[in-house]
Amino acid sequence: MADAALPVQAPALSVVIPVYLGASTIGELVEALRALEIDGGLEIVLVVDGSPDNSLEVCKQLADSPGAPITLLSLSRNFGEHNAVMAGLARARGAYAITMDDDLQNPPGEVKRLFEHARDGGYDAVYTFYAEKKHAPWRNLGSRFTNWCADRLIDKPPGLYLSSFRCISAFVRERIVSSYEGPYPYVDGLVFQVTQNVGRVQVEHLPRAEGRSNYTLRRLVRLWLAMFLNFSVMPLRLATLFGLGFGALGALAAVITIVEAIVSDKPPQGWASLMVAVLVLAGVQLVVIGVIGEYLGRMFLAVNRKPQYLVREVFHRRTGGLEVERPRADTRAAGQPHREPSQRSPER
């Protein structure tokens, strides 16, 4: 007799959690989420993003334990948080999806309140904000700078704080997953391309329970570049403005030099300032070329189908143990797995 499958009815809420170095915290988080009473049901989507610790084994045990169903994705390597979130959203089935980190800084009890705020308010997306963030000062400063840039570069409602603890409707989820296949996703930019029906709710932010943040300065810069270059042409417009501005200064300096040469018996002076001007202009030109080159490089990687993510295995709980689904090798460039008949192998 074939193993009985879990109910396939879509739940009201999917919670998508990228897992990286989260072996010590993910168990407590999943246990707390399973204890929530969500009208319409809850599913949990765990995405192990090439974590070098034993997070995958811990998540397998959680997926095989009783409680709210877990879909476990194992990515082939570390792709980054937003890529892992996109992989999880592609597998989520709920009427709403909440994304959150695995570090327990967002209390699991806030999940129900965030979901109900989005559902009852009829919002397409709801972002959280904090009275006080329990991050390092340098990271808080970086977050403020990113939000300042987002106000000017993407269609973000003014004053809205961008947080990884967010809730989106199935309408938004389906469209951002299907509309973007590039290797540099920025979830918030994709959300605002779809909707401006966005709410906000204040939640608690706790100190990190274990270890330290996986976000290094380098990763924060890469995330900022994904927003800065992938969802706006403002950098190119700034390059044009820089060119016009320095061109106007050069024309003004040329007029002054010509007038000085006509009205004065002495040759024009200022070779030191001339060299400074040449060096400044050369630096600006190199920066502009670098910005254009970054755009072209990202286009080159997208055209050559650099994967957004690659799913190695997907695990589901069945009565006979964990069922393993291995996506076909000919997945789309974004790495979204196509469903195929599963290969059942008990993980006991």
C-alpha positions, 0 to 999 in steps of 0.5 A, a space after each residue: 500500500 502506498 504511503 498516505 500523503 499529508 493534506 494538500 489543501 493550501 494553508 492560510 499562512 506559510 512561514 519562509 525561513 532561510 537557514 544559515 548557521 542556525 542549527 542551535 536556534 532553528 529547533 526552538 523557532 520551529 517548535 514555537 511556530 508549531 504552537 501557534 493557532 493560525 486560523 486556516 492552518 500553517 506550513 513552514 518552509 525551511 531553506 538551508 542555504 548551503 550552511 556549513 554546520 549541521 543545520 540540514 540534519 537538524 532541519 530533517 529531524 524537524 521536518 520528520 517530527 509531528 506538527 505543522 507540515 514542513 517543506 525543507 529545501 536544501 540549496 546546492 551552495 550558499 546563494 544569499 538570504 534574498 535568493 534563499 527567500 525567493 526559493 522558499 516563496 516559490 514553494 510556499 502555498 499559503 494565502 499569506 507568506 511571512 519571511 523571517 530570520 532563524 536567529 530568534 530576534 523576532 519573537 515567534 509570537 509576533 507571527 500571528 499578529 503580523 499575519 492577522 494585521 495583513 489579513 484583516 487590513 486587506 494589505 498586499 504586504 505588511 512590514 514590521 518596524 522596531 522601537 529599538 533594534 538589538 543590532 550592532 551600531 554599525 549595522 543600524 547605521 547601515 540599515 538607516 542608510 539603505 532605507 534612505 537610499 530606498 526612499 529615493 531609488 525604488 517605489 517605497 512608501 516614504 518612511 516605511 522601514 524595510 525589514 526581513 520580517 515581512 508578510 506578503 499576500 499570495 497575489 504578491 508572492 506569485 508575481 514576484 516569483 514569476 516575474 524575476 529570474 535574475 541572479 540578484 534578487 532584492 525582495 523589497 524592490 520586487 514587492 514595490 514593483 507589484 503593489 503600493 498597498 502596504 501596511 506597517 506594524 510595530 513588533 518587538 526585537 530581541 537580542 540575538 540568542 546565539 552567536 553573531 550576525 551572519 551579515 558582514 559588511 561585505 554582504 551588506 554592501 552586496 545587498 545594497 548594490 542589488 537594490 542600487 543597481 537592479 531596481 533603478 536607473 538613478 545611478 546612470 542619471 547621476 552619472 549624466 548629471 555629474 558629466 553635465 556639472 563638470 562639463 559646465 565647470 570646465 567651460 566656465 574655467 575655459 572662458 576665465 582662462 581665455 579672458 585672462 589671456 586677453 586682458 593680461 600680459 602674463 601667461 595664465 597661471 595655475 598649473 597645480 590647480 589644473 593638475 588637480 582638476 585633471 585628476 578629479 575629472 579622471 576619477 569621476 570618469 572612472 567611477 562613471 565607467 565602473 557604474 556602467 560596467 557593473 550594469 553591463 556585468 550584471 546583464 551579462 550574468 543574467 543573459 548567461 543564466 547565472 542561477 538565482 538558486 539551485 535546489 538540490 533536494 526537497 524533503 516532505 514528511 510522509 507516513 513512511 518517513 521523509 520523502 525526497 524530491 530531486 528537481 530535474 536538471 533542466 530547471 529554469 535559470 532562476 533555479 525554481 524547481 519543477 515538480 516531478 514524481 517524487 522518489 521516496 526514501 525513508 530518512 530514519 
